[in-house]
Amino acid sequence: MVSIRARRAAYNARMAANTSKTDRGVQDTPRALTDAALVARVQAGDQAAFGLLVEKYRRRVERLISRLVHDPAEVEDLAQEAFIKAYRAINAFRGESAFYTWLYRIALNTAKNHLVSAKREVTTASTTQANDEGESFDLLDGQGTDETPERLLLSQEIARTVEAAMAELPEELRTAIQLRELEGLSYEAIAEAMGCPIGTVRSRIFRAREAIARRLRPLLETPPDRRW
Amino acid sequence: MDRLNGNEEVLSAWFDDEYAEPATDLDLEAILRDPNTRSTWGTYALIGAALRGEPLATLSDGFVAAVLQRIAEPGSEAPPQRELARLADAAGGDGTTPVTAANDAWWRWSAVAATLVAVVVTGVLALQSPREAGVRVAEREMALRAESVAFAPAAMGGQRRLPTLPMGVRSVVVAADAGVQPVRFTSAPFYMLAHNPAQPMGGVTVRALATPPRVSTNAR
């Protein structure tokens, strides 16, 4: 059995390679039916539908940005900015690629633009500082973050819980969700790999998610009034 | 009745964009109006992120709320598509602005209309040509001597104004390479031909005369 860590390492390597290739960074999902339906609603003025897209892709966007920008606080700000840009340009999205492919480009450009302006600020500040004090410094180092110990603890707890839940899953459920989430395979490809009907794949992935979610829910309890 | 109706296996497949049929408006309404369903959607996203080792530090439920709050602010509305196209032309694409290419629908239809106008004008003038034969013979000679101006093709990306003759140009002479008698046009629509070098109308070349030709009676 291939461990989650090994699969994750392979996934990370693929993603890192893709980031360096910039615009070729993501594969188009051949069918993006739900996303397309959500985008259509957003284009019709439904902001809540955009919330589902944000919820679905925020961490992928943050992960992408974090490859270029290392301060978590900035990563979150830039991720928000990328989503705002995407929303404002949503009418320009014509569905010729998957929504995430389009979002990916926006997020990547947002991060790159930030780096360019940060570098300009560093140059200016360094010059000023050097003039004032005879030495320079790097603004990109030592930036503070807004990570609280509680949040860090919670994220570690979640990672551990998911891993433990995965270890307890029956083999076929674990394989199905790994192929989906880590390998990014379509249900059809998973069905072919596992030698079962697509409906079975759908059921296995759902059961795997539910089993993991049951373990996670106590950690994630959020009062309804604090949910978006 | 919506298809979701407590069936979260459907929600899971929708989340993956893998359900056999796309989610309808009714389905999406069901997801959007039910906090528990939205929460499940978020949990599915979190599980995937945790498996992929994506950042979990930003677990605050404030992220989505903050984005929604910012897009709800006045001035943050998604602008109309035409407005976006204008912004894209002005600012250049950065991934958020659409690219208005020469194959934009407006330009495609403009090209079709221009071609039709040119064909009609050419046909009408061809029918009138016997009455102007003497003038055309003289003009053929003059055209050879006249200073010719080569028209640069119009940039496809910018102009929407009606075609006009360039400043200082009083007429346009069309001369066939094969020695057919040239015809002079002073009407603006024909000027469009000069802007369409990709469709030279059967080998016809277009020249503009900077000065009106003198009619020579003894032209041979």
Interface residues (C-beta under 8 A of the other chain):
Chain A: I4 R8 Y11 N12 T29 R31 A32 L33 T34 D35 A36 A37 L38 R41 V42 Q43 D46 Q47 A48 A49 F50 G51 L52 V54 E55 K56 Y57 R58 R59 R60 E62 R63 S66 P72 V75 E76 A79 Q80 F83 I84 K85 A86 Y87 R88 A89 I90 N91 A92 R94 W102 R105 I106 L108 N109 N113 E147 R151 L152 L154 S155 I158 A159 V162 E163 M166 I177 Q178 R180 E181 L182 S186 Y187 R202 S203 I205 F206 R209 E210 I212 A213 L216 R217 L220 T222 P224 R226 R227 W228
Chain B: E8 E9 S12 A13 W14 F15 D16 D17 E18 Y19 E21 P22 A23 T24 D25 D27 L28 I31 L32 P35 R38 S39 T40 W41 G42 T43 Y44 A45 L46 I47 G48 A49 A50 L51 R52 G53 E54 P55 L56 A57 T58 L59 S60 D61 F63 V64 A65 A66 V67 L68 R70 I71 A72 S76 E77 A78 P79 P80 Q81 L84 A85 A88 D94 G95 T96 T97 P98
